[in-house]
Amino acid sequence: MHDADVACAALLLVIIAVSLLSNLLVLICFVHNAEIRKEVPALFILNLTFCNLLQSVSNMPLTLAGLLTSGRQQRGGGALCQTVGFLDTFLTTNSMLTMAALSIDRWVAVVFPLSYHSRVRRRDAAAAVGYTWAHSLCFSAAASCRSWVGYHQLYASCTLRGARVKGGGAHFLVFTVALHALSFLLALVAMCVTYLKVLRVARFHCKRIDVITMQTLLLLVDIHPSVRQKCLDEQKQRRQRSTNKISTFIGTFVLCFTPYVITRLVELFSPEHINAHWGALSKCLVYGKAASDPFVYSLLRHQYRKTCGLLARKILGRSQRESFSAVLKANARRNQDDQLNANATNDHCQAPGSKSSLG
């Protein structure tokens, strides 16, 4: 077993653990917070979390087994591998389109804040989620019907693989290009266009707030220098906050999916030029998106952090009450035993005196 495979396996093991814990935490927050459930984007977050969890328990463990065993147990491409390969295409495409839907939702919320609730309703979000499912099912079902799903040695996973029948290579090439154009490229263009418009509106509002802040600071002549500096620091942070968020949204998408998509396209024309360990690493980067999504879209937001804090305090408070009650019970039992021992000692001391008085 090569050292690169060991490193990829260790990385994938960490990704599986983080993905399971973080996505389960998102579901727990979703169940315990009614305000989160009322929001329209909650349907997109729930769909994305579902895809990430299903990928964590189906695709990732088999890829880990493929790395550790060099694909010896899965090379036959059995029913389980074909099912997991079907899920690989479906879940990856569904996740990409869901991220595009989230970006469009943010664009409508920022650019049209007054009419957001009339433009984007719960049934509209449900229709968008339904489209992502139908879109993903079409590509994954087509790949399964054409027998283009099985174990791929380059990626050490059950996923799309080239057609081996005569004349099937051209069809697989067209299918692969269409899949990545209508999933990765479509989602990337939607995210770039919408988030750049959101950034433009955010910077415009920041400039208006900055003008008001500077006018206020000029009018307040007697203001303390520390307060003035604090206002200027908050002004700088406000300008950077929206840029950092949008860079995170687009940056994680590009970093995790682009190497895999490029490798897939290069494989169509010159598979011999791809390093054997690079394919597995690019697949691990795709899985890394499932581990980062809960933090990028959910857990770092105020409502989720507040819910996590309340749940943590409730669990710690319950454990403290249980430990306190256990200590009280132990003390009560100890006091009862001491009382019984004291009574037995008194009875033993009084027994000789009573005999002598009778004598």
N, C-alpha and C positions, 0 to 999 in steps of 0.2 A: 504494500500500500504506500503510495507516494505521500511525501510531506504536505504537498499542496492539497491533496484529498483530505488529509487529517485536519488541516487548517480550515478548509471549507466545511467539513463536518462539525468542527467545534463552533464555527460561526453560525451554522444553521441550527445547531442545538440551542444557542443563545437566542436566536431569532424566534424559534418555536416557543421557548419559555416566555419571552417578553410579549410576543403576539397573543398568546393565550391569556396571560394575566391582564394585559392592558385592555384587550377587547372584552373580556369578561367584566372588567371594572366599568367599562362604558355601558354594558347592558345592565349592570346593577344600578348605576346612576339613572339610567333611563327608566327603570322600574320604580325607583324610590322618589323621583322628582317629577311631580305633575307638570311643573312649568316647562321642563324639557320636552315632555310628551306633547304639549300643546303647540309647540313650534312646528311650522311647516317643514323646515330642513331636517327635523328629527327623523322623518321617513327616509331621507337620503343617508343620514348617519346610521340608522338601523340597518339599511340594506348593505352599506359598506362594511359594517361590523359583522353582519352575517356572512358575507363573502370572505372576510379575513379569518373568521373562526373556522369556517368550513375548510379553507385552504390550510389552516394550521393543523387540522386533525386528519387531513386526507393526503394532500400533495406533499407537504413538507416531510412527514415521517417516511414516506416511500423514497423521496429523494435522499434523505439521510441514510436509509438502508442501501440505496444504490451507491452512495459514496463509500460506505463502509465495506460493502461486499463487491465493489466494482461491477455491479449490475448482474452478478451471476444468478441471483434468485429471480430476476425480473426480465431476463433477456428474452424469454419466450413470448412476452406480450399477452398474458392471460386475460381473463375477464376482469379481474380486479384492476390490472394495469390499464386496460382500455377504459374502464369506468373513471379511474382517476385522471386519465388523459382527457376524457370528455369534460370533467370538472375543471381541469387546468385551463382549457380554452374558455369555458363558460365563466369561471370566476374572475379570471384576469380581465376579460373584456367587460364584464359587468362592473368591476371596480373602476376601470378607466372611465366608462361612461357616467358612472355615479359621481366621480370627481368633477367631470364636466358639468353635470347638473348642479352640483353645489356651487360651482363658480358662476353659473348663470343666475342662480338664486341670489347670491351675494351682489351681483351686478344690479339686479332689479331692486334689491333692498337699499342699495346706496344711491343709485341714480334716480330712482322713483320712490323715495321714502314715504310720501303721503299716499300714494296709490298702491303700495306694495301688497297690502292685504286683499285688495280687490283684483290685483293682477295675478298673484300667486296664492292659490287656495290649496287646501289639503287634497282635493280631488285632482288638481293639476299635478301636484307632487306624486300622487299615486299613479297617474297616467304616465308620468316620466319614468317612474320606477318600473312600471309595466313594459314600457318601451325598451328599457335597458335589458330586461329579462328576455323579451322576444328577440331583440337584436343579438344577444349573446347565444341564445338557444339555436338560432338559425345557423350560425357559424360552427358551433360545437356539434350540432346534429349532422351538418353536411360533412364535417371531417370524419365523424364516426361511420356514416353511411359509405363513404369512399375508402374506408379502412386506412385512414391517414393518422390513426392514433395508436400509439404503442410506446415501448421503452426506447428512449433515445440515449445512446451511450455518451454522446458529447455533453448533454446536460444532466446526465445521471438521473433522469426522471422520466415519468410516463407523460408524454406530451405529443405534440405534432411531430411526425417524421415523414420523410420523403416517400413518394410512391415508388413501389418496386415493380409494378406491372408495366408492360410496354406501352408507351404513349401517355402514361399517367404523370410524367414529370412536368409537362407543360401545364396541365390542369392544376397540379399542386402549386406551381409557381404563381399562377394567376390567383389561386385561392389565398396563398400566403400574403401576397402584396395587397389584395383587397382587404384581408383581415386586419393587417396593421394600418392600412390607410384609413379604414372606417372605425378603428378603435383608438390606437395610439395617436395617429396624426390628427384625427378629428377632435379627440379630447384635448390634445396639446394646443391646437389652434383656438378652440373655444376658451380654454383657460387663459391663454395669453391675451386674447382680445378682451375678454370680460374683466380680468384682473387689472389690465393696464388702464381700462376705462375707470375702474374703481379707484386705482391709484391717482388718476388725474383729478377725479372729484375730491378725493381725500386731501390732496395737496392744495386744491383750490380753497377748501374749507380751512385748512391750516393757515393759509395766507391771510384769510379774513380774520381768523382768531389772532394771528400774530400782529396784524395792524391794530386791532383793538387793544391787545396787551401792551404794545409799545406806546400807544396814545395814553393809556392809563398810567404807565410808568413815568411818562413825561409830565403828566399832570400832578402826580404824587411826588412832590419835590422832597418832602421830609421822610420818605420811605427809607427803611433801614437797608443798607447795602446787602445784607444776607438775604432779605426778602426779595430784593431785586434780582439777585443772582439765582435764587430758587425759581423765580418766574421764568428767567431766561433758560435755565436748565430744563424745566418742564416744556418750554416751547421747542427746544431742540429734540427732546424725547418724543414729543408729539409728531414731529416731522419724520422721525425715523421709524416710528411704530408701524405705520401702514406699509412702509417699504419693506421692513423686515418680515411682516406677515405674508405679504404677497410673494416675496422672494422665497420664503419657506414653502408655500403652496406649490409654486412652479418648480423650484429647485429640487425638492424631493421627488416630484414626478419625473423630471428629466433624469436625475441621477439614478433612480431605480429602474426605470423602464427603457431608457435609450440604449444602454449597452446590449441588452437582450434583443431588442428589435433590430439593431444594426447587425448583430451577430446572426440573427435569423435571415436577414436579407443577403448578407455576404455568403452564408451557407448555401443559398440557392444557386450561386454562380461559381464559387470556388471553395468548396468545403475543406479542401486539403490545406488551405492557408490558415485555418482556425486552430489555435492551440487547444489541446484536449482539456486542460484545466481552466481555460478561460470560459468555456461554455458553462461549466458548473458554477463558476463565480458569478457570471451574469445572471444565472437562474437564482442564486442566493440573493442577489441584489433585488430581484423582483419580489422575492419573499420578504425582504427587508421592508418593503413598502407596507405590508400588512402589519408589521410591528410598529412602524412610525405613524400610521394613519390615526390611531387613537389619540396620540399626543398632538398631531398637527391640527386635527379637526375637532377634537372633543375635550380631552382631559385638561388642557391648558386654559380653557375658557373659564370664566368666573363661576357660572352655574355648576359646572362639573366639579370644580375645585371646592366649591361650597358644599356640594352634596357629599363628596369624599370626606371632607372634614367632619361633617355631621355624622356620617356613618362610622368614622374612626373614633370620634368621641363617644358614640353610643356603644361601640364594642368595648372600648377601654373602660367606660363607666360600668358596663355590665360585668366585665371581668374583675374590676375593683370591688364591686358590690359582692360578687361571689366569693372573692378572697376574704373580704371583710366578714361576711356571714360565716365562712368556714372558720376563721379565727375566733369569732364569737362562740360558735358551737364547740370548738376545741377548749376554749376557756371555761365554758359552762360545764363541759364534761369533766375537765380537770378539777373545777371547784366541787362538783358533785362527788368525785372520787375522794377528794381531800376531806369532805364532810363525812363520808361514810367511814373513812379511816379514823377520823377523830372520834366518831361515835363508838366505833369498835374499841378504841383505846380506852375511852371512858368507862365502857361496860366492863372491860377487863380489869380496870383499876378498882372499880366499885365492888366487884365480886368477892374478894377476900374480906372486906370490911363487913359485908352483910353476913358472911359466915361466922365471924367472930362475935357479932352482936347476938346471933342466934345461940351461940355457945354460952 
